Amino acid sequence: MAERRVTVGWPEGLHARPAAVFVRAAASSGVPVTVAGPGGEPVNAASVLSVLGLGVEGGQEIVLASGADGADAALDRLAKLVSEGLDELPGAV
């Protein structure tokens, strides 16, 4: 199981637009990914309702995880997106 702990770089946290950006990136990563907020249970990172339900604020740490082949590369890309508060992944179409 690959795992990344990352601090959320979006000031507003994983709410509204940032959550949609994150979910779209997770869904297109090619591997199943879970995300857990501080002290919370992991949820499907490709589900906008699940991600919004975490209530993660800017500056809080989340845990991204996946046990699939290719997980390391996918988690690295998602961690960069989240930590830098980007509007999309570099190189995304």
Stockholm file with secondary structure:
# STOCKHOLM 1.0

chainA/1-93         MAERRVTVGWPEGLHARPAAVFVRAAASSGVPVTVAGPGGEPVNAASVLSVLGLGVEGGQEIVLASGADGADAALDRLAKLVSEGLDELPGAV
#=GR chainA/1-93 SS CEEEEEECCSTTCSSHHHHHHHHHHHHTTSSCCEEECTTCCCEETTCHHHHHHHCCCTTCEEEEEECSTTHHHHHHHHHHHHHHTCSSCTTCC
#=GC SS_cons        CEEEEEECCSTTCSSHHHHHHHHHHHHTTSSCCEEECTTCCCEETTCHHHHHHHCCCTTCEEEEEECSTTHHHHHHHHHHHHHHTCSSCTTCC
//
